[in-house]
Amino acid sequence: MPKRWQLKFHNNFFDVQNIFLIIMNKFFLYEDIFKKGEKYYQDKKYSLAMDMLNQAISLDLPLSNQKKAEAPNAVEVVKTAHVEYINYLAIRP
């Protein structure tokens, strides 16, 4: 095998390794942002919760179908709670 092919394989290995690390970092970031969104939701900070969940969705990770469905469903729950909270404040004396 020519030496230049070995070097090319060696560089590709590190490229794949770097891509893997980037995806793993994004996955941990996704989990962290999603948990922050849930915490904001529990604290009734609905705008911040929606921002966090939308940020998690925008990472565009190769996730399982169940994981992909979690964030948009959570956004809908937060939107509904936000509207109910605004309506509650509007009719309160």
C-alpha positions in Angstrom: 0.0 0.0 0.0 1.5 3.4 -1.0 2.4 5.6 1.9 0.1 8.5 0.8 -3.0 6.2 1.1 -2.0 5.3 4.6 -1.7 9.0 5.5 -5.1 9.7 3.8 -6.8 7.0 5.9 -5.1 8.3 9.0 -6.5 11.8 8.3 -10.0 10.5 7.6 -9.9 8.6 10.9 -9.3 11.8 12.7 -12.0 13.6 10.7 -14.5 10.9 11.6 -13.4 11.0 15.3 -13.8 14.8 15.3 -17.3 14.6 13.7 -18.2 12.0 16.4 -17.0 14.3 19.2 -18.9 17.2 17.7 -22.2 15.2 17.5 -21.7 13.9 21.1 -21.1 17.4 22.4 -24.2 18.6 20.6 -26.2 15.7 22.1 -25.1 16.6 25.6 -25.9 20.2 24.8 -29.4 19.1 23.6 -30.0 17.2 26.9 -28.8 20.2 29.0 -31.0 22.7 27.0 -34.0 20.4 27.2 -33.6 20.0 31.0 -33.4 23.8 31.3 -36.6 24.2 29.3 -38.3 21.7 31.6 -37.1 23.6 34.7 -38.3 26.9 33.3 -41.7 25.3 32.5 -42.0 24.1 36.1 -41.1 27.6 37.4 -43.8 29.0 35.1 -41.3 30.9 33.0 -43.0 29.9 29.8 -41.2 32.3 27.4 -37.8 31.1 28.5 -39.0 27.5 28.4 -40.1 27.9 24.8 -36.8 29.6 23.9 -34.8 26.7 25.4 -36.9 24.0 23.7 -36.7 25.8 20.3 -33.0 26.1 20.7 -32.8 22.3 21.4 -34.8 21.6 18.2 -32.6 23.8 16.2 -29.5 21.7 17.0 -30.8 19.3 14.3 -29.3 16.1 15.7 -29.7 12.6 14.4 -31.9 11.4 17.2 -34.4 8.5 17.5 -38.0 9.2 16.6 -39.0 9.2 20.2 -36.4 11.9 21.1 -37.3 13.9 18.0 -40.9 14.0 19.1 -40.1 15.0 22.7 -39.2 18.7 22.0 -42.0 19.7 19.7 -44.5 18.0 22.0 -43.0 19.9 25.0 -43.2 23.2 23.0 -47.0 22.6 22.5 -47.5 21.9 26.2 -45.6 25.1 27.1 -47.6 27.1 24.6 -50.9 25.8 26.0 -49.8 26.5 29.5 -48.6 30.0 28.5 -52.0 30.9 26.9 -53.9 29.5 29.9 -51.7 31.6 32.2 -52.2 34.8 30.1 -56.0 34.2 30.1 -55.9 33.6 33.9 -54.1 37.0 34.4 -56.5 38.7 32.0 -59.7 37.7 33.9 -58.1 38.2 37.4 -59.4 41.4 39.1 
